[in-house]
Amino acid sequence: MIYRGHQGNPIRTITPCIKRDSMADGSSVQYFIERFSVTCNWPVSHVQLACCSSHCAVPWQDKNIRVYTTNNLEHPLELTGHHGNVSAMVLGTVKDRLILCSASEEYVIVWDINRCYRQVKEGVIASGRVVGTLLGRVVHLSLCPQTSKVAACSGSRVFVLNAEREEVLAVLKAHLGPVTTSEFCPWDFNLLISISEDRTFKVWDVKKGDVLFQSAVLSASPLLSLFFMEQNRQLITGSGDGQLWCHTLPADHKCRLVTKLDLSKLEQKLENLRIINLPPNGRDGITHNDVRGTVETAKPVLRIWAQGPKYGHASMHQRGSCVWIGSSDGLYLLDLDTSELLITLPFKGDLSISMAGSLAISHGCAENILCLLSSLFESSVVLTEVNNAQLDDLLKGFSLEEQLSVVPSSPLVPESPLNAELTKLGLKPKKKKGGSCQKSVKNQPLVFHTQVKSSGYNAAPCRTMFKPQTNIKKKKNTSSKTSTNKKSLLAEYPSQCEAPSMCSIQLSVSTTQTTVSSLQYSGDGKHILCGLGDSSVLLYNSSLTGDPAVYTAGHGKTVNCVFWSHSKQWFLSSSEDPTLCIWTPSVAEPVLTMGCDQFAKPIRGAQFYYLDKFLLLASGSDLLLYLYHLDTTRDDIKRYKDRSKSKLTGKFYMKTGTDITSISAINDFYSYIVLAAGADRTIQVFDMNHGCVATQIPDAHSRAVHHLAQNKGSLFCSQTPESYNLFLSSAVTDGLKMWDLRSARCVRRYESHVNRCHQCTATFSPCGRFIATGSEDHSAYIYDTRNSGFLHKLQRHSDTVLNVLFNPANPELLTGTLNGMLALFHSVDSSLLS
């Protein structure tokens, strides 16, 4: 049977949402609601604006400040006190009091907003408290509400001031260029992070005035914005050319890069996806140059902001760490876990300001988003509110009505290719020509022994009916040993154990240098299969002790895949020949060999499928499903005759006709889902129950995916049914992504490891808590599935780590390298558990 992508259910293509221009389809869609606009008598394009949920502050005529309430803009509060133009402002809460801190070249003043309202009501001029004098031109202010401190950036220095009285607590100076932003760490109030035009950031100890960490030069453009992700203990920096860096901020203050993003490239990718999914008549007039022309200008990251848990949309919170990026031409909603641009909201068309010089973002009183921005070319300031109704329509695209699942929820349909059965291949007895069967039978003995036991007719009758035996020798009790082995075999995997990080053994698989091209544990965790670049397969015990069994009779090129059957009686290996062999561990010759006469191109993936009922493999653009029968008996005379058979029962094609680079399916339980990655950078999900492509993910990576890995669990550790819907994809130069099959969307991205040219693999731990991946810096990395930063970097390797594998029964990790070395790592507390 031949199955193509368009048969059965329609293919579902998953693409992110994008905000189109207001008049692109003939109907105006308003995403911003302009609340008010004021004009100043001097340029305010680079003034730090202040906005919170209840108030906003803007510069006003004659060096004054106007404070507006966001729900009533008719009667602003006017503050007078500066002798020069105001260059920076910030709103915050100190000791349950809303305060405004403003700065000019002469003064830094703290205003108690409620007190100022009372003073104006009493007919007195509102006054503030001077906390800093003659600090120079202050470009940025930040507050620490818990410690009542103010950080003021002026030149290449950061002044830490007391917010209660005029007192300079510290002067931090180490940057080589002007400091653009500084912020107090929300979970450690003694830490302050500053960024500068020298393109670095520094972590300061405020009390001692020491630099705890200094980054390398991050960009060719100055760093402009800084934000903390408190739930992940990470900090995000943005530059003038649209680059973003996400670093961890651990307790030892040694920041590590988690991910790096380019806002312009993300927008270009989003626009390309939108054009791909337009109907054919909607693409008329759109050229490649038109797409490129929209992203040629740099997008400075002016502001980074995230909504708190009480605010925002449920769709955003379900996706993880979503942040708003404020740039000169619009707002961008970015998911840091997946490095995916979700929504773009350009200013052009909806506002009187099309290009922003500075902006401040906050949540409103009714869970809406407020944005205060100044014009880049004019002396105007606008307060705008994001239209929640239109934003909800965009976010609806993230929830899908139809969801796929690895665990099946319905029985097989009658026409399913998984219903195929293989007819019996027993040999029929041949009839002899001429003569009857009786004449052909010769006289033969009825027994096979030389002596036949007497029937007992001539023996004396038995006088004693029962006589107890008192001299029986007691058999050795082996039940304890058997029960011990059975207990160790069925012991539960320690799901709360720490990740493996200690190396226990290292060995070379060959006397000559060869590549460890594939690895797999048996289902009970007792044996290890190792496919090598010299066309051989090795079988080790799980402790890597003793000499391995060697299988060399099946292939002539690199063994690119090995796989155990669920019954643990067989294992298969595939090669670049292209050949596929099925072996039994006790015999050095393959039980079944499928050669190049059946496959036109090299095999890119092969495995047992549907609880060993089928063989699933990929060759070229074909996904092949075979039934098979294995027979280990051999005729010594007709050794050339193979009694094992295979039969092609299903042939599936990639929707785009591209070659398959990797496949993955679960064999430990019945599942209809098969994942296939293509050379065109897509990931296609096959529903084998209906024999069709159920979902495809276009542009899953910037390069072709070379490895797919599902969260399969193990026989020793149970997980929730939803956990089996997670899978990993790896691509050269594009890191590692974790996907959720139910929504067919990336849920997290891992980029700390190095993968520039070799096809490094990744895998889930049996408990589903950890992810391991190889790396080209002679290390293996272990990640926590809930965090994009790595937990451990296993460095004791002599070459690129290509393959990693967790033991399904014990908390151990096996690694294989490019130069043929195996290393076994165990967890720190595994000895206590044993």
Buried (B, 14 or more C-beta within 10 A) or exposed (E): EEBBBEEBEEBBBBBBBBBEEBEEEEEEBEBBBBBBBBEBEEBBBEBBBBBBBBBBBBBBEEBEBBBBBBEEEEEBBBBEBBEEBBBBBBBBEBEEEBBBBBBBBBBBBBBBBEBBBEBBEEEEEBBBBBBBEEBBBBBBBBBBBEBBBBBBBBBBBBBBBBBBEBEBBBEBEBBEBBBBBBBBBBEBBBBBBBBBBBBBBBBBBBEEBEBBBEBEEBBEBBBBBBBBBEEBBBBBBBBBBBBBBBBBBEEEBEBBBBBBBBBBBBBBBBBBBBEEBEEEEEEEEEEEEEBEEEBEEBBBBBBBBBBEEEBBBEBBEEBBBBBBBBBBBBBBBBBBBBBBBBBBBBBEBBBEBBBBBBBBBBBBEEEBBBBBBBBBEBBBBBBBBBBBEBBEEBBEBBEBEEBBBBBBEEEBEEEBBBEBEBEEEEEEEEEEEEEEEEEEEEEEEEEEEEEEEEEEEEEEEEEEEEEEEEEEEEEEEEEEEEEEEEEEEEEEBBBEBBBBBBBEEBEBBBEEBBBBBBBBBBBBBBBBBBBBBBBBBBBBEBEBEEEBBEBEBBBEBBBBBBBBBBEEEBBBBBBBBBBBBBBBBEEEBBBBBBEEEBBEBBBBBBBBBBBBBBBBBBBBBBBBBBBBBBEEEBEEEEEEEEBBBBEEBBBBBBBBEBBBBBBBBBBBBEBBBBBBBBBBBBBBBBBBBBBBBBBBBBBBBEBBBBBBBBBBBBBBBBBEEEBBBBBBBBBBEBBBBBBBBBBBBBBBBBBBBBBEEBBBBBBBBBBBBBBBBBBBBBBBBBBBBEBBBBBBBBEBBBBBBBBBBBBBBBBBBBBBBBBBBBBBBBBEEBEEEE
